[in-house]
Amino acid sequence: MNRTYVAKPSTIERKWHIVDATGVPVGRLAAQVAQVIRGKHKPTFTYHMDCGDFVIVINADKAVWTGRKEEELIYWHTMYPGGIRNISRGDMMERTPARMIEKVVWGMLPKHRLGRATIKKLKVYAGSEHPHEAQNPTPLKVTK
């Protein structure tokens, strides 16, 4: 009789990957990064465990939007009367590109304790420099 594999915290192996976002569409980048930090690329994936790898995204400021997504607005509320605010995706990408990539990846993760633990394994940097050289990250190919 075949048994379903269930990962245990002691058997989870985490690796470090690095992704260059230069010229890659933001949504495609986020979808593939979310899959890796969640652990869905591994044969040992267990849906209720945090078994994903760490991902470093560099050159976040050089990622591109396709179509007219750059003009779309992002809304939020400050919880004060009349506190509705908005900013276009393009403007947010110019001001804080790392935060924009994090926000898009967060939208593709589960919105509970597992998702909050998973998003901590994402490191995004606007430029090509990052402080994680000691982890010896392996390049992760993102399809364009």
Secondary structure, DSSP 8 states (H G I E B T S, - for coil): --------TTT----EEEEE-TT-BHHHHHHHHHHHHHTTTSTT--TTS----EEEEE-GGG-B--TTGGG-EEEEE-SSTT-EEEEEHHHHHHH-HHHHHHHHHHTTS-SSHHHHHHHTTEEE-SSS--S-GGG--EE-----
